[in-house]
Amino acid sequence: MPEVDLATTHVSVELRNESATAALAARLARVARPGDVLALFGDLGTGKTVFARAFIRARGDRTDEVPSPTFTLVQAYELKEGTVYHFDLYRLSASEEALELDIEDAFAEGISLIEWPERLGRLLPRRRLDLHLAHGDDPDLRLATLSGTGDWPSRLEEAGLA
């Protein structure tokens, strides 16, 4: 098994509104590649689904509906540059349940956006980009902290974020 470079870069971004969240998602969508995992951490209402929708729209030049997979647990979007999988694992009661969603295949062949990634436990890949979203001091402000392993530090730089 190849050794994984676990050197990380930490980047913090203030997101003043949903447009700022969408702009961040678009920047990351431009540098994402098949096999990437983006782990979206944060409490309810911090913008995880807003980020995922904007990422999918930017990646696929989509204007149609991008529903939250809260009840289906996963939505797959077949796009020109590959498949983007949007997982919402909030309702998962055990990490092994994710295997029934073919999550390992998604990790191997597409780009995976995972809300509530902490529910995967040991199944969460070590090589990934973590996006931690938190509420700021005022109601509209969100704080995003990005940290990535593998080649994510150089891609964050390419996206103008590092």
N, C-alpha and C positions, 0 to 999 in steps of 0.2 A: 504494500500500500504506500503511495507516495506521501512524503512528509508534508504536512500542512503548515504554511507560514502563518503563525499566529501573531505576528507583529500587528499592532493596531494603530489607527489614527483616530483621534476624537475631535469631532467638529460640532460646535453648537450654533444653532440658528434660531433667531426669533421669528415667529410666524404671527404677523399682526392680524391676519384674516384668512378666510378660506382661499383667496386668490394667492396668497403667499405659500400656503400649503400646496396648492396646485402647481405653482412655479417650481417648488422644490421637487415635487414628484416628476415633473417634466424633465428637469435636469438629470435626475437619476435614471429616468426611462431612456434617455439618450445614451447612457454608458452601460446599461444593463445588457447581459448576454445570457443565452440559454445555459442552464446549469446554476444560475444565481438564485440565492435565497435571500429575501429581504424580510427580516423579522420585525414586525411592527408591535412594539410594546407600548402600553399606556392604559390609563384608566378609561372608563366609559366617558365618551364625550371629548376626548382629546384630539380626535381627527384621524384615527387610523383608517376608517372607511373612506373619508374624504381623500386621504392620501392615495389609497388603493384605486379608487375610481379615477382620479386624475392621472395616475401612472398608466392605467390601462388605456384611457383616452389618448394620452400623449404617445404611447407606444404604438397604438393601432390607428391613430387618426380617427377615432370613433366619436360620434356625437349621439349615438343611441343610448338607451338605458344600460346602466351598469349596476345591477342590483347587488345588495349586500347578501353574502351567502350565509346569513345567520341561521337559517333553517335547513338549507341544503348542505351546509358545511363547506362546500367547495363549488366554485364556478370556474369553468375553463373557457378561455377566449382564444380562438384560433385566429391569429393575426398573421399578416404578411411575413413578419420577421420571426415567427415562432409562436408557441403557445404560452400564454400567461395564465397561471393558476392563482386564484384568489381564495385562500382558506380563511374561514372564521371558526376558530376552534373553541370558542367560548363555551359551547354546550358539550364538549368532550368530557367524559368522566374518567377516562383512562387513556394514557398516551398511546397504547397499543391500538386503540380504536382508529387512529389516524392511518394505520396500515390498510384498513378496509377502504380508505379513500384513495388508495394508490399513490400516497404521498411520496413514496420512494421513487416511483416513475416520474412524478412531477419534478422532483429534485434533479433527476438525471437528464431530462429532456427539455424542460421549459424554464421559465422564470417563475418563481414561487413567491407570492406575497402572503405572509402569514400573520393574521391578527390573533392575538393571544398565544404567541409561540411558546411561552413558558409551560403550556399544557402538553408540549411534546416531550419534555424531560430529556432523556438521553437520545431521543430520535432527532432532536434538532441538530442539524449539521454544524460542525465547528467552523467551516469556511462559509462566512455569510456577512451580510451587512445588517447591523442592528440599528433600528431607528426607535429611540425612546421619545415619546411625546408626553408632555406634561402641561397642566394648566399654568398660566402665568399669573401675574398680579392682578390684571384686569380681566373681565369676562371674555374678551375676544382674543387675548394673547395666549399663544401656545409656544412652548419651548421645545425644540427638537434637538436631540443629541444623537449624532451618528457615530458609529464605530464599526470599522470593518477589518476583516482579516483577509488573508490571501492577497490578491491584487487590488482590493478595494481602496487602500490608501492612495494608490496612483490614480484610480478612477475617480475618487472624490476630488482629487486635484484637477483632473481633466474636466470635471463638471463645474470647476470654479468654486469648489466648496472647501478646499484645504489650502 
